[in-house]
Amino acid sequence: MTIQLQDEKKVFGGRQLRYQHRSDVLDCDMTFSVFLPPHAESGKVPAVYWLSGLTCTDENFSSKAGAQRVAAELGLALIIPDTSPRGEQVPDDPDGAYDFGLGAGFYVNATQAPWAAHYQMYDYIVNELPKLVEAALPVSTERSISGHSMGGHGALVIGLRNPERYRAISAFSPIVNPTQCPWGEKALGNYLGTDKTAWRAYDAVCLLEDTGASKASIPSVLVDQGDADNFLAEQLMTENLVKVNDQQQLGMTIRYQPGYDHSYYFIASFIEEHLRFHAKALGVSATV
């Protein structure tokens, strides 16, 4: 399995790269972006995997978040996958809605036709992509995970289900309880079927409840949520994560940020804190 370089830009002494490859897991061609800091010229560097939200591709975060300056200072690679399988053969929402199908893979392994043939984003993020990146690029097996909205949901679920793989988890405006919100009900119902017990494996709040998680059993977690986010009450339900965090004394840091909305302006405002949080968990504080 090989990757083909599609684009390269120099930024803050590092390299912003875009690659294409054939995904066996998703049965389609995929594109992902990578930022390599200057430190990668002399050896392997740890990575933060970033999962983006509904309608996004691999390019939204790299062009809007302003993350490269701090990542270059800290010696962190940024691995930025797409949000769903792609291609003419990949089915989309029959109504063309933005919240399901292309650009809305929800980081699950679909079990229902016709979605199961391609929508295996959980396995792609957890297994196939890291294996590919770590074999082809100067990126180590030390990693953490972050994301926004649907991607915040993905980061929480993937990090909580695989604590041995990720040193830390962070999220902006995550969908924390998708079994209980319209976005999640639509996506999980279509991808996984009508048995709602199967949905719980892809719901951060349910995972914490069902596993009886403790502070010692999960990675460090940082969540930022804007209190002016128009999706907060209906879709994101941050208070449900706060509740389980308090009940089980998990020690997660969950912050409401006054006046901030759901946009990349919010992410850009706090991405430096998140990357320094990940760097600490990964044991790096390098500067060039």
C-alpha positions in Angstrom: 0.0 0.0 0.0 1.5 3.3 -1.1 0.7 7.0 -0.9 1.0 9.5 -3.7 1.9 13.1 -2.9 -0.6 15.5 -4.4 0.5 18.9 -2.9 3.2 20.4 -0.8 3.6 23.8 0.9 6.2 25.1 3.3 4.8 26.7 6.4 6.5 27.7 9.7 9.6 25.8 8.7 7.7 22.6 8.2 5.7 21.0 5.4 2.0 20.9 4.7 1.4 17.8 2.6 -1.6 16.2 0.9 -1.6 12.5 -0.1 -3.9 10.1 -2.0 -4.0 6.4 -1.5 -6.2 3.4 -2.2 -8.0 2.3 1.0 -8.7 -1.4 1.3 -10.9 -0.8 4.3 -13.1 1.8 2.6 -12.8 0.3 -0.9 -12.2 3.6 -2.5 -9.5 6.2 -3.1 -8.9 8.5 -0.2 -7.1 11.8 0.4 -5.5 12.9 3.7 -3.4 15.9 4.8 -0.3 16.0 7.0 1.7 18.7 8.6 5.3 17.7 9.4 7.2 20.0 11.7 10.9 20.8 11.1 11.8 18.1 13.6 10.7 15.5 11.2 13.8 16.2 9.0 15.9 14.5 11.7 13.7 11.8 13.0 10.2 10.5 13.8 7.8 12.8 15.6 4.6 12.0 17.5 1.3 12.8 15.9 -2.1 14.4 16.7 -4.8 12.9 14.6 -7.5 15.5 13.8 -11.1 14.4 12.9 -13.2 17.1 11.2 -16.9 17.7 11.2 -19.9 17.4 9.0 -19.4 18.6 5.3 -15.6 19.0 5.9 -12.8 17.4 4.0 -9.1 17.0 5.0 -8.5 20.6 4.0 -10.7 22.5 6.4 -8.6 22.2 9.4 -5.2 22.7 7.7 -6.4 25.9 6.1 -8.6 27.5 8.8 -7.4 26.4 12.3 -3.9 28.0 12.3 -2.5 25.0 14.0 0.9 24.7 12.1 2.7 27.4 14.0 2.4 25.7 17.4 2.8 22.2 15.9 6.1 23.4 14.4 7.3 24.7 17.7 6.3 21.6 19.6 7.5 19.0 17.1 4.1 17.5 16.5 2.8 16.0 13.2 -0.8 16.7 12.4 -2.6 13.9 10.6 -5.9 15.1 9.0 -8.1 12.5 7.3 -11.2 13.0 5.2 -14.6 12.6 6.9 -16.1 9.8 4.8 -15.3 7.5 1.9 -15.4 9.2 -1.5 -16.1 8.3 -5.1 -18.8 7.8 -7.6 -19.4 4.3 -6.4 -19.9 5.4 -2.7 -23.6 5.9 -1.8 -24.7 9.3 -0.5 -27.8 10.5 1.3 -30.7 9.9 -1.1 -32.1 13.4 -0.3 -28.7 15.1 -0.7 -28.7 16.2 3.0 -25.5 17.4 4.6 -25.8 15.3 7.7 -25.5 11.8 6.3 -23.5 10.1 3.6 -20.6 11.9 1.8 -18.8 14.1 4.3 -20.7 12.5 7.2 -19.2 9.2 7.9 -19.6 9.6 11.7 -16.4 7.5 12.3 -18.4 4.3 12.6 -18.2 0.9 11.0 -21.5 0.6 9.1 -23.3 -2.7 9.2 -26.3 -2.0 7.0 -26.6 -2.1 3.2 -25.6 -0.2 1.1 -23.4 1.7 3.6 -21.4 -1.3 4.9 -19.5 -1.7 1.7 -17.6 1.6 2.1 -18.5 3.3 5.4 -15.9 1.7 7.7 -14.4 4.9 9.0 -13.8 3.6 12.5 -11.4 0.9 11.2 -9.9 3.4 8.8 -9.0 5.9 11.5 -7.9 3.3 14.2 -6.0 0.9 12.0 -5.4 1.5 8.3 -4.5 5.2 8.3 -2.0 5.1 11.2 -0.3 2.0 9.8 0.0 3.7 6.4 1.3 7.0 7.8 3.8 5.4 10.2 5.3 3.2 7.4 5.6 6.0 4.8 6.3 9.1 6.8 8.6 10.2 9.7 5.8 9.8 12.2 6.1 7.6 15.4 3.6 5.3 17.0 3.1 7.9 19.8 -0.2 9.5 19.1 -3.2 11.4 20.4 -6.6 12.4 18.9 -8.7 15.5 18.6 -11.6 16.8 16.5 -14.6 19.1 16.0 -18.3 18.4 16.2 -18.9 15.1 14.4 -15.1 14.8 14.6 -15.2 15.6 18.3 -17.6 12.7 18.6 -15.2 10.5 16.7 -12.2 11.6 18.8 -13.9 10.8 22.0 -15.3 7.5 20.9 -12.1 6.3 19.3 -9.9 7.5 22.1 -12.1 6.1 24.8 -12.4 2.7 23.1 -8.6 2.5 22.5 -6.9 4.0 25.5 -3.7 2.0 24.8 -3.4 3.7 21.4 -3.9 7.4 22.3 -2.1 9.4 25.0 -4.8 12.1 25.1 -8.2 13.1 23.7 -9.5 16.6 23.0 -12.5 18.0 21.3 -14.2 21.2 20.2 -18.0 21.3 20.2 -18.3 17.5 20.2 -21.5 15.5 19.6 -21.2 13.7 23.0 -24.4 11.8 23.1 -25.4 10.9 19.5 -27.9 8.3 20.5 -30.0 11.1 21.9 -29.8 13.8 19.2 -31.2 14.2 15.6 -27.8 14.1 13.9 -26.8 10.9 15.7 -30.2 9.2 15.4 -30.2 9.7 11.6 -26.6 8.6 11.1 -26.5 5.7 13.6 -29.9 4.5 12.5 -28.9 4.3 8.9 -25.4 3.0 9.3 -26.0 0.6 12.2 -29.7 -0.3 11.9 -32.7 -0.1 14.3 -31.2 -1.9 17.3 -30.2 1.0 19.5 -28.1 -1.1 21.7 -25.5 -1.3 18.9 -25.4 2.5 18.8 -24.0 2.8 22.3 -20.6 1.7 21.2 -20.4 4.9 19.2 -21.6 7.3 21.9 -19.1 8.8 24.4 -21.6 9.2 27.2 -22.9 5.6 26.8 -19.4 4.2 26.6 -18.4 5.8 29.8 -21.6 4.6 31.5 -21.5 1.0 30.1 -17.8 0.4 30.8 -17.9 1.9 34.2 -14.8 3.9 33.2 -12.6 5.4 35.8 -10.0 8.2 35.8 -7.3 5.6 35.6 -8.8 3.7 32.7 -9.1 6.6 30.2 -6.7 9.0 28.6 -6.5 12.6 29.6 -9.5 14.5 28.1 -10.0 18.2 27.3 -13.3 19.5 25.8 -14.1 23.0 24.8 -17.7 24.1 24.1 -18.8 27.6 23.1 -21.9 28.7 25.0 -23.1 30.7 22.0 -23.1 27.5 19.8 -26.5 27.3 18.1 -26.2 23.5 18.0 -25.5 23.1 21.8 -28.9 22.3 23.2 -30.3 20.1 20.4 -27.3 18.3 19.0 -24.2 18.5 21.2 -25.7 18.0 24.7 -22.5 18.8 26.5 -24.3 18.7 29.8 -24.7 14.9 29.5 -20.9 14.5 29.3 -20.5 16.8 32.3 -22.9 14.7 34.3 -21.2 11.4 33.7 -17.8 13.0 34.3 -19.0 14.2 37.7 -20.8 11.0 38.6 -17.9 8.7 37.8 -15.2 11.2 38.9 -13.4 10.9 35.6 -11.3 14.0 35.8 -12.1 15.2 32.3 -11.6 19.0 31.7 -14.8 20.3 30.1 -15.0 24.0 29.6 -17.8 26.3 28.4 -16.2 29.2 26.6 -18.4 32.4 26.8 -19.5 33.9 23.5 -18.0 31.4 21.2 -20.0 29.6 18.4 -19.5 26.4 16.4 -17.1 27.9 13.8 -13.5 27.6 13.0 -13.0 31.0 14.6 -13.6 29.1 17.9 -11.2 26.4 17.0 -8.5 28.9 16.0 -8.9 30.7 19.3 -8.1 27.6 21.4 -6.1 25.3 19.2 -2.8 26.3 20.8 -4.0 25.2 24.2 -5.2 21.9 22.8 -1.9 21.2 21.0 0.1 22.1 24.2 -2.2 19.7 26.1 -1.4 17.0 23.6 2.3 17.7 23.6 2.4 17.4 27.4 0.6 14.0 27.2 3.0 12.9 24.5 6.0 14.0 26.5 7.3 16.6 24.1 8.1 20.3 24.4 10.7 20.7 21.7 11.5 24.0 20.0 13.7 24.5 16.9 
